[in-house]
Amino acid sequence: MKKTILKKPKGFIDVYKHKAGAEKDRTHYCPGCGHGILHKLIAEAMEDLDIVDDTILISPVGCSVFAYYYFDTGNFQAAHGRAPAVATATSRANPDKVVISYQGDGDLAAIGGNNIIQAANRGENIVVFFVNNAIYGMTGGQMAPTTLEGQVTTTTPYGRNTDTDGYPMKMCEVISQFTAPTYVERVSLHDAPHIRKTRAAVRKALQNAKERKGFQFVEVLSTCPSGWKMDPVKSMEWVKEKMLPLYPLGVYRDKGDEARVINRPVPIMEPATVWEKLGISADADVDFPRGDVPEQYKKMSIRVAGFGGQGIMVTGQALASVALEYGYNVSWLPSYGPEMRGGTANCSVNIQDGVIGAAEAVKPTMLLAMNRPSLEKFEESVVPGGTLIYNSTLIDIEPTRTDIKVFAIPITGMADELGNTRVQSLVNIGAYAAITGAFRVEDIVSLLPKLFKGKKQAIIDLNAKAVKAGFDFVKENF
Ligand SMILES: Cc1ncc(C[n+]2csc(CCOP(=O)(O)OP(=O)(O)O)c2C)c(N)n1
């Protein structure tokens, strides 16, 4: 007689350690929830296709957030709706891996609506399992884009009204409008025969992914007994009676043997090329000999902050490009407020030998604050023993830190005296050179034609004066 051994598929971790270390042999899903069934179908398929160790699953925000406690695969946890973007990067960086983006309907069709559309249109080499339970499950049953007309949810207590809430979104129909996707199918989990069909769809999508055949999209109509306030049996009937007529099951796209094998190598850009792409100087031939830089200024992590239009980004770019010519490794990371001009803006610059770990200057060794909100916001973040340069023309308060070096410089006033507020950035570079000893004025000036490529000679000359003004001010006053 054939012996049947019931066991967990290899795609699952043996013991589920969810919720603060509790070891459990069952999931956190509510009885009757479709997530658990789909998880099992995926875990079994991964085992049978022998891809468990070659799969990276992107778990979303929503009830399936804990997917990383169950699947014995690689995992990234993505912010709400961003799983397709994270899956894109994961797949491109690991072209030999099967990458799964597992998402609910709030996650995929609401907050992540544009993410999924762009990934589908690019034909990313990923598998998307889209769990459509017509509701936001995890947060207690709010309306999702897929909520049915008339369906009562906590945010549509009188039922979804299409006049005010729009119509249910049919994602298979949307995704199959694009040319790129290889395979698009809608399946359901409401009874055993349909679970078997879902099983087949899951396998097909994963098999295609194993062969690197582009974008796979499987929409799974699923139950949410807790969110729907129904018992599990009733919720299965509800899928059959209410969801199936609106969301027809079936294959919406199957390119079959015509599906192309997609290979997308990640282009490796040399640092110099990146700078050239940004339009910033990066001529490897011009290498300036370094002077004597005190230990404290050899490894710089700098935050430049102010309001949009104060030359914050130009200051950062100029610092990085000049440092590059001295053979330092550099990074420049901009961060804009909601609006460019008038809003807050800051950037992080790293200048050092060796590998730069994080581009953001979370604990800067130097803060260059161009306005008062920036001083107030970032002063505390400077490392003890670090350096603060602040724009005393616009900042009318005293810094509070006593454990850092402080340089009050009337940056805006000096630029105005030179006849153009916009040269503040190069006043900053001159001041930086004088404080740190890292750059020579004549070196910076010789780079200006490249930094301001295409600009009139008068502009270049004015910026040269600004560098000298910043440099001299520090030398004369500190
Ligand atoms: C940026 C952000 N906004 C809102 C939330 C709150 N939130 C957590 S889960 C969720 C809804 C998830 O619904 P769905 O994607 O349908 O998944 P389900 O829980 O039904 O499986 C929301 C809005 C969040 N975590 N992050």
The ligand as an ORCA input file, in Angstrom:
! r2SCAN-3c Opt
* xyz 1 1
  C       2.999     53.883      4.098
  C       1.986     53.125      4.896
  N       0.683     53.496      4.855
  C      -0.247     52.810      5.547
  C       0.124     51.725      6.299
  C      -0.925     50.992      7.110
  N      -1.292     49.687      6.525
  C      -0.773     48.547      6.989
  S      -1.425     47.211      6.215
  C      -2.413     48.164      5.237
  C      -3.396     47.581      4.268
  C      -2.987     46.308      3.670
  O      -4.018     45.808      2.881
  P      -3.777     44.785      1.707
  O      -2.627     45.197      0.890
  O      -5.066     44.613      0.978
  O      -3.329     43.449      2.433
  P      -4.114     42.455      3.382
  O      -3.818     42.898      4.785
  O      -5.571     42.518      3.042
  O      -3.528     41.132      3.070
  C      -2.223     49.519      5.528
  C      -2.965     50.613      4.884
  C       1.491     51.365      6.325
  N       1.922     50.307      7.032
  N       2.388     52.057      5.611
*
